[in-house]
Amino acid sequence: MAIIGSIIKGAIELKGAFTSEPNHIEAQQKVLEMLLTTASDTAFGKAHSFDEILQSRNIQKTYADKVPYFDYHQLKAQWWDKVIDGEENITWPGSPDYFALSSGTTGKKSKRIPVTNDMIEAIRSAGIKQVEALSNFDLPAEFFEKEIMMLGSSTDLQEKDGHLEGEISGISASNIPFWFEGYYKPGRDIAKIDDWDKRVQRIAEKAKDWDIGALSGIPSWMELMLQQVIDHHDAETIHDIWPNLQVYTSGGVAFAPYEKSFNSLLKRPVTVIDTYLASEGFIAYQERPETDAMKLITDNGIYFEFVPFQPEYINQDGSLQQDAPSITLAEVETDQDYVLLMSTVSGAWRYIIGDTIEFTDVARAEIRITGRTKFFLNVVGSQLSVNKMNAALRQLEEKFDIEVPEFTLAATRINDEFHHHWYLGTETSVENEVLAETLDEVLEKANKNYKVARSKALKGIKVTAIPSSVFSEWSGAQKKKGGQVKMERVMSEEKFAEWEAFVSENISK
C-alpha cells in the first residue's frame, strides 16, 4: 500500500474540502485595489494618479480611463528600461531580483520582463493550487509518490547588474520549495545544462533511474525529449521506460495539435492537464477533468481585462488601438474571442500579453487560449485565427489518418495575386495538391469570412508537407531549443522568405 501517497492525497483532498471557490468578480476588484495601493508611490503610480483612481467610485472604470494600453515595447521604452538600468520604484516598489528572458515565439532578441519576489510567490501559490486540483482527477494514491519530470529552460540563471536572468520556467524551477526537490526531475545538476541537446541526452541516459509519474512542459519540446529517451533505450513507447507515467501537464500552447503525435509515444492514455504559465505570470490552470478549459487565477496578484478581438482594434504588429474598448470579468460572454490584458505584481500595467482567449464558463472563469493577436491572418479579409487553423487541421488529420503537430503559413503574392501558403509538419504520402484542396474546402465550410475572401482577393492556397523536425530546427536557429520557444503560426512575407530559404537548405541536406 502506498502509505505516503495516501497521506499526501488525503491532505490535498482535505484542504480542498475546506477551501471555498472565490467570488471571481470580487476577487478581481480586490486584486486591482491591492495593485494600485502597493504601487501608488512608484513613478508609474504617480504619473497615472493611482491615489486618485483609488478614491473614485468605480475604480475599475477609472483605471481603464486613466491608464493606456501597453505592449512590451511600449512599456519597456517608457518605463522598464529604467528598471533594467537598476532604478528603483519605477513600476513596482523596489527593484526585481529576476528578469525573465522571453522571445515568446521564436525571435533572436529576447525580451526582459521583470519578475519580482511578489511574482515568484504568486507563481508558487498558483502551483500549489494546481497540485490541490489533482484531487479532482481520481488519481491513485501511488501517483503521489512518483517523480515529476519538469522539462523547461535551463536553471543556470545568468547574473547581470545585480539580478538574475533566465526563462520563466528556469526561474520557477530554481525557486521550487525544498520539500518538492525529492520529486523534481531531472534534478538541479542536469537542469542547469544550458545546451538543449546535451541536457536531453543526459535525461535519456538517466531515464531508467527515475520513476516518473508526471511530465510538465511545452508539447513540441516534450515530444522531442520523449522520442530521444525511447530511441536511446531502444524502446517502443515511453511507458517501457516509465511504466507509472499517468499525467502530462501541458502548457505554453494549445495541446490539441500535438495530441495525436504525443499519444503515439505512449502505450496507454495519460491524463492531460492544461496550464497557462507565461513570462508575465501564472494565468490559469485546468481544475476539472470534465473540460480542457482552464480557470483564471483571479485572486493571486494579477488583474485581468478583456478587449473584444475585432480586426479594427488590432494594429499590424499585434498591439491594440488605444481607443479599443475594454471590459472587466463581470462583463465577459462565452463564444467571443478577447485580447487578454494583465496588470501584475511585477509592475506590468494594462499589459497586452499577445494572446487571445475565449470563455467557456463565465461563472467558473474558465477559458481556452484561441491564438495570438499577431497570428491573425486577415490580409485579404479571411479572418483566420489560430484556433480556426487548428480546427481545420484536426479535420485534415482525421480524413487522411496523419499527424500534423506543426504548421506555419503566410499570405504570399504570386503574379500580384494573394495566396495562402501553408507548410505542414507531417509524414504522409498524400500529395500536396490534395492536402491543399481538402484544407481549402474545410476552411470554406467552417468560416464565412474565409469563403467570401476566396471568392474575391484570395485566389488559392498552397500546401507544402515537410518533416516536423524542420520546425524545431528553425526554432533552434532563430533562438535556441527548448524552454519557452514556440513556433510562429503566421509569418510576414519577409519572414516567410527566410523560412522558405531555411526549409530549402535543410530539406536538401
C-alpha positions in Angstrom: 0.0 0.0 0.0 1.3 3.5 -0.9 1.2 4.9 2.6 3.0 8.2 1.9 1.0 8.7 -1.2 -2.3 8.1 0.6 -1.3 10.6 3.2 -0.4 13.2 0.6 -3.6 12.6 -1.4 -5.7 12.7 1.8 -4.1 16.0 2.8 -4.8 17.5 -0.6 -8.4 16.3 -0.6 -8.9 17.6 3.0 -7.5 21.0 2.1 -9.8 21.2 -1.0 -12.8 20.4 1.1 -12.1 23.4 3.4 -11.2 25.8 0.5 -14.1 27.6 -1.0 -14.4 28.8 -4.6 -13.6 32.6 -4.7 -16.1 35.1 -6.0 -14.1 35.8 -9.1 -15.5 39.3 -9.7 -15.0 40.4 -6.1 -11.5 38.8 -6.1 -10.5 40.8 -9.2 -11.7 44.1 -7.6 -9.6 43.4 -4.5 -6.6 42.5 -6.6 -6.8 45.8 -8.5 -7.1 47.8 -5.3 -4.1 45.9 -3.9 -2.0 46.6 -7.0 -2.9 50.3 -7.1 -2.3 50.8 -3.4 1.0 49.0 -3.4 2.3 50.9 -6.5 0.8 54.3 -5.7 4.2 55.8 -4.7 6.1 54.4 -7.7 7.0 56.6 -10.6 4.3 54.9 -12.7 1.7 55.2 -10.0 2.3 58.9 -9.5 2.3 59.6 -13.3 -1.0 57.8 -13.7 -2.7 59.2 -10.5 -3.2 55.9 -8.7 -4.2 57.7 -5.5 -7.0 59.5 -7.4 -8.1 56.3 -9.0 -8.4 54.6 -5.6 -10.7 57.4 -4.4 -13.1 57.1 -7.3 -16.5 55.5 -7.1 -15.7 53.0 -9.8 -12.1 52.0 -9.5 -12.1 49.6 -12.4 -13.6 52.1 -14.9 -11.4 55.0 -13.8 -8.3 52.8 -14.0 -9.3 51.9 -17.6 -9.9 55.6 -18.4 -6.6 56.9 -17.0 -4.1 54.2 -17.9 -3.3 53.5 -21.6 -2.6 50.0 -23.0 1.0 48.9 -23.2 2.6 46.2 -25.2 6.1 45.1 -24.2 7.9 47.5 -26.4 5.9 50.5 -25.2 6.2 49.6 -21.6 10.0 48.9 -22.0 10.7 52.2 -23.8 8.7 54.3 -21.4 9.3 52.6 -18.1 11.1 49.2 -18.0 14.3 50.5 -19.5 14.7 52.4 -16.2 14.0 49.2 -14.3 16.6 47.3 -16.4 19.1 50.1 -15.7 18.7 49.5 -12.0 16.4 52.4 -10.9 14.1 51.6 -8.1 10.4 52.2 -7.5 9.6 52.6 -11.2 6.6 50.4 -11.9 6.7 48.4 -8.7 8.3 49.1 -5.3 12.0 48.3 -5.1 13.7 46.6 -7.9 13.2 43.0 -9.2 15.7 40.2 -8.4 14.9 38.4 -11.7 14.3 39.2 -15.3 12.5 36.6 -17.5 14.1 36.4 -20.9 11.4 35.7 -23.5 11.1 36.0 -27.2 7.6 34.4 -27.0 7.5 32.9 -30.4 10.9 32.4 -32.0 13.0 35.5 -32.3 16.6 36.4 -32.0 16.3 39.2 -29.5 15.0 38.3 -26.0 12.6 40.5 -24.1 13.5 41.3 -20.5 10.4 41.1 -18.3 10.7 42.0 -14.6 10.0 39.2 -12.1 9.6 40.4 -8.6 9.6 38.4 -5.4 5.9 39.1 -5.2 5.5 37.4 -8.6 7.7 34.4 -7.5 5.4 34.0 -4.5 2.3 34.3 -6.8 3.7 31.6 -9.2 4.5 29.3 -6.2 1.0 29.9 -4.8 -0.6 29.1 -8.2 1.5 25.9 -8.5 0.1 24.8 -5.1 -3.5 25.5 -6.3 -2.8 23.3 -9.3 -1.4 20.5 -7.2 -4.5 20.7 -5.0 -6.7 20.4 -8.1 -5.2 17.0 -8.8 -7.6 15.6 -6.2 -10.4 16.2 -8.8 -8.8 13.8 -11.3 -9.3 10.5 -9.4 -5.6 9.6 -9.4 -4.5 6.6 -7.3 -2.5 7.2 -4.1 0.6 5.6 -5.7 0.7 8.5 -8.1 1.6 11.0 -5.3 4.8 9.0 -4.5 6.1 9.3 -8.1 8.6 11.8 -9.5 7.8 14.7 -11.8 9.8 15.5 -15.0 9.7 19.3 -15.5 11.2 20.0 -18.9 11.8 23.7 -19.0 14.7 26.0 -19.8 18.0 25.9 -18.0 18.0 26.8 -14.3 21.6 28.1 -14.7 20.5 31.7 -14.4 22.9 34.4 -15.5 23.9 37.2 -13.1 23.8 40.7 -14.6 23.9 44.1 -12.8 22.7 42.7 -9.5 19.9 40.5 -10.8 19.5 37.0 -12.3 18.2 36.4 -15.8 16.7 33.3 -17.5 13.5 32.0 -19.0 10.5 31.9 -16.6 10.4 28.1 -16.5 14.1 28.1 -15.4 13.4 30.9 -12.8 10.4 28.9 -11.4 12.4 25.6 -11.3 15.2 27.4 -9.4 12.7 28.5 -6.8 10.9 25.2 -6.1 10.1 24.6 -2.5 12.7 22.4 -0.6 10.0 19.7 0.1 9.5 19.3 -3.6 13.1 18.7 -4.6 12.9 14.9 -3.9 10.1 14.6 -6.5 11.7 17.0 -9.1 13.5 15.6 -12.1 15.8 15.9 -13.9 17.3 17.5 -10.8 19.3 20.6 -10.3 22.6 19.4 -12.0 21.0 18.3 -15.3 18.5 21.2 -15.3 21.5 23.7 -15.2 22.8 22.4 -18.6 22.2 25.3 -21.0 22.6 23.3 -24.2 19.3 21.7 -25.0 20.7 18.7 -26.9 23.2 17.9 -24.1 20.5 18.3 -21.4 18.1 15.9 -23.2 20.9 13.4 -23.8 21.7 13.4 -20.0 17.9 12.9 -19.3 17.9 10.0 -21.8 20.9 8.4 -20.1 19.5 8.7 -16.6 15.8 7.9 -17.5 15.8 4.4 -16.2 16.9 5.6 -12.8 13.8 7.5 -12.2 10.2 6.5 -11.5 8.4 9.3 -13.4 4.6 9.7 -12.8 4.1 13.1 -14.4 5.5 15.3 -17.1 5.4 19.0 -17.4 6.4 21.2 -20.3 5.7 22.6 -23.8 4.3 19.8 -26.1 6.7 20.3 -29.0 9.8 20.0 -26.9 8.3 17.3 -24.6 7.7 15.1 -27.7 11.3 15.5 -28.8 12.6 14.6 -25.4 10.4 11.6 -25.1 11.4 10.4 -28.5 15.1 10.7 -27.6 14.5 8.7 -24.4 12.7 6.0 -26.3 15.4 5.8 -29.0 18.2 5.8 -26.5 16.8 2.7 -24.8 15.6 1.1 -28.0 12.1 1.0 -26.6 8.7 1.1 -28.3 7.0 3.7 -26.1 7.8 5.9 -23.1 5.8 3.6 -20.8 8.5 0.9 -21.4 10.9 3.3 -19.6 8.5 5.0 -17.2 5.6 2.4 -16.6 4.0 4.6 -13.9 3.6 7.7 -16.1 0.0 8.8 -15.6 -0.2 12.6 -16.0 1.1 15.2 -18.5 0.8 18.9 -17.6 0.9 20.8 -20.8 1.5 24.5 -21.2 2.6 27.4 -23.3 0.5 26.4 -26.4 -2.7 24.6 -27.1 -2.3 20.8 -26.8 -4.8 19.7 -29.4 -2.4 20.0 -32.4 0.0 17.6 -30.7 -2.5 15.2 -29.2 -2.2 12.6 -32.0 1.6 12.6 -32.3 2.0 12.7 -28.5 -0.2 9.7 -28.0 1.8 7.7 -30.5 4.7 7.8 -28.0 2.5 6.2 -25.2 1.4 2.6 -24.6 -1.7 3.8 -22.9 -3.5 7.1 -22.4 -2.4 9.5 -19.7 -4.4 12.4 -18.0 -3.6 15.6 -19.8 -3.9 18.8 -17.7 -3.5 22.2 -19.4 -1.8 25.1 -17.7 -1.1 28.7 -18.7 2.2 30.0 -17.4 3.7 32.9 -19.2 6.8 35.1 -18.6 4.4 37.6 -17.1 2.8 35.3 -14.6 0.8 32.1 -13.9 -2.5 32.9 -15.5 -4.7 29.8 -15.4 -4.8 26.0 -14.9 -7.2 23.2 -15.6 -9.1 22.4 -12.5 -11.6 19.8 -13.6 -11.4 16.6 -15.7 -14.8 17.3 -17.4 -13.3 20.0 -19.5 -10.0 21.0 -21.1 -10.7 24.7 -20.3 -8.5 26.4 -17.6 -9.6 28.5 -14.6 -8.3 32.1 -14.5 -6.4 32.6 -11.2 -8.4 35.7 -10.1 -7.1 36.1 -6.5 -3.3 35.9 -6.9 -1.7 39.1 -7.9 -3.0 39.5 -11.5 -5.8 41.8 -12.6 -7.4 40.9 -16.0 -9.2 43.0 -18.6 -10.5 41.9 -22.0 -10.8 43.6 -25.3 -13.2 42.1 -27.9 -11.0 40.6 -30.7 -12.1 42.6 -33.7 -9.7 43.4 -36.6 -10.4 47.2 -36.4 -9.0 47.2 -32.9 -5.7 45.5 -33.7 -2.6 47.1 -35.3 -0.5 45.3 -37.8 2.1 44.4 -35.1 -0.5 42.9 -32.9 -0.8 45.8 -30.5 -4.1 47.5 -29.6 -5.6 50.7 -30.8 -5.8 53.0 -27.8 -9.5 53.6 -28.4 -10.3 49.9 -28.3 -12.9 49.2 -25.6 -12.0 47.0 -22.7 -14.3 45.2 -20.3 -14.0 43.5 -16.9 -14.6 39.9 -15.8 -18.1 40.9 -14.8 -19.0 41.8 -18.5 -17.5 38.9 -20.5 -19.5 36.4 -22.5 -18.9 33.0 -23.9 -18.2 32.3 -27.6 -16.3 35.6 -28.0 -12.6 36.0 -28.6 -10.9 38.5 -26.3 -7.4 40.1 -26.3 -6.1 39.4 -22.8 -4.7 42.3 -20.7 -2.8 42.0 -17.4 -1.8 44.2 -14.5 0.6 42.4 -12.2 2.7 42.3 -9.0 5.7 42.6 -11.3 4.8 46.1 -12.4 3.0 45.3 -15.7 0.1 47.7 -16.3 -2.7 47.1 -18.8 -0.2 44.9 -20.5 -1.0 43.2 -23.8 0.4 39.7 -23.4 -0.4 39.0 -27.1 -2.8 36.0 -26.5 -6.5 35.8 -27.4 -8.8 33.8 -25.2 -12.4 32.7 -25.1 -14.6 32.0 -22.0 -16.2 28.5 -21.9 -17.8 29.1 -18.5 -18.1 32.6 -17.2 -19.3 31.7 -13.7 -16.2 29.5 -13.2 -13.9 32.0 -15.0 -12.8 29.1 -17.3 -11.0 30.0 -20.6 -9.3 28.5 -23.6 -6.4 30.1 -25.5 -7.6 30.7 -29.0 -4.5 32.3 -30.6 -2.2 35.2 -30.8 -3.1 38.8 -31.8 -0.2 38.9 -34.4 -1.0 35.4 -35.7 -4.3 36.6 -37.1 -4.4 36.2 -40.9 -6.6 38.9 -42.3 -4.5 40.3 -45.2 -7.4 39.8 -47.7 -10.3 39.6 -45.2 -10.0 35.9 -44.5 -10.1 36.5 -40.7 -8.3 33.3 -39.7 -7.4 32.9 -36.1 -5.0 30.2 -34.9 -8.0 28.5 -33.3 -9.7 28.2 -36.7 -6.5 27.0 -38.3 -6.0 24.3 -35.6 -9.6 23.1 -36.0 -9.2 22.8 -39.8 -6.0 20.8 -39.4 -7.7 18.4 -37.0 -10.2 17.5 -39.8 -7.3 17.0 -42.2 -5.7 14.6 -39.7 -8.9 12.7 -39.3 -9.6 12.4 -43.1 -6.1 11.3 -44.1 -5.1 9.5 -40.9 -2.0 11.7 -40.5 -0.4 13.7 -37.7 0.2 17.5 -38.2 1.6 18.8 -34.9 3.4 21.8 -36.5 2.5 24.3 -39.2 3.1 27.8 -40.4 1.7 29.9 -43.2 1.8 33.3 -44.8 -0.2 35.4 -47.3 2.1 35.4 -50.3 1.7 37.0 -53.8 2.0 35.1 -57.0 1.8 37.3 -60.1 0.3 40.0 -57.9 -2.4 37.7 -56.6 -2.7 36.7 -52.9 -2.4 33.0 -51.9 -2.1 31.4 -48.5 1.0 29.1 -48.4 0.9 26.5 -45.7 3.8 24.4 -44.5 2.6 21.3 -42.6 4.9 19.2 -40.4 3.7 15.8 -41.3 4.9 12.4 -42.8 2.4 11.5 -45.5 2.2 10.1 -49.0 -0.8 12.3 -49.7 0.1 14.8 -52.5 0.4 18.4 -51.6 -2.3 19.4 -54.1 -4.8 17.0 -52.4 -4.0 18.4 -49.0 -4.4 22.0 -50.3 -7.8 21.2 -51.9 -9.1 19.5 -48.8 -7.9 22.2 -46.5 -9.4 24.9 -48.7 -12.8 23.1 -48.6 -12.7 22.6 -44.8 -12.0 26.3 -44.2 -14.7 27.5 -46.6 -17.3 25.3 -44.9 -16.3 26.4 -41.4 -15.6 30.1 -41.9 -17.9 32.6 -43.6 -15.2 35.3 -43.9 -12.8 32.9 -45.5 -15.3 31.8 -48.0 -16.0 35.4 -49.0 -12.3 36.1 -49.3 -11.8 33.1 -51.6 -14.5 34.5 -53.9 -12.6 37.8 -54.1 -9.0 38.6 -53.4 -7.7 35.3 -52.0 -7.0 33.3 -55.2 -6.0 30.0 -53.7 -3.9 28.1 -51.2 -0.8 26.1 -51.5 0.4 23.3 -49.1 4.0 22.0 -48.7 4.4 19.0 -46.4 7.8 18.8 -44.7 9.2 16.7 -41.7 8.2 18.1 -38.3 11.8 18.1 -37.3 12.4 21.1 -39.6 10.2 23.3 -37.3 12.3 22.5 -34.2 15.5 23.1 -36.1 14.1 26.5 -37.3 13.3 27.4 -33.7 16.8 26.4 -32.7 18.3 28.5 -35.4 16.2 31.6 -34.5 16.9 31.5 -30.8 17.6 28.2 -29.0 15.9 24.9 -28.5 13.6 24.1 -25.6 12.2 26.3 -22.9 9.5 28.8 -23.8 10.3 28.9 -27.6 7.2 28.5 -29.7 6.7 28.3 -33.5 5.3 31.3 -35.3 2.0 30.2 -36.9 1.6 33.2 -39.2 4.6 35.0 -40.8 5.1 38.2 -42.7 6.2 37.9 -46.3 9.7 39.0 -45.3 10.0 36.4 -42.5 8.4 33.8 -44.7 11.1 34.3 -47.3 13.7 33.5 -44.6 11.7 30.4 -43.6 11.5 29.1 -47.2 15.2 29.5 -47.7 15.8 27.7 -44.4 13.5 24.9 -45.4 15.1 24.5 -48.8 18.6 24.3 -47.3 17.6 21.8 -44.6 15.4 19.5 -46.8 18.2 19.3 -49.4 20.8 18.1 -46.8 
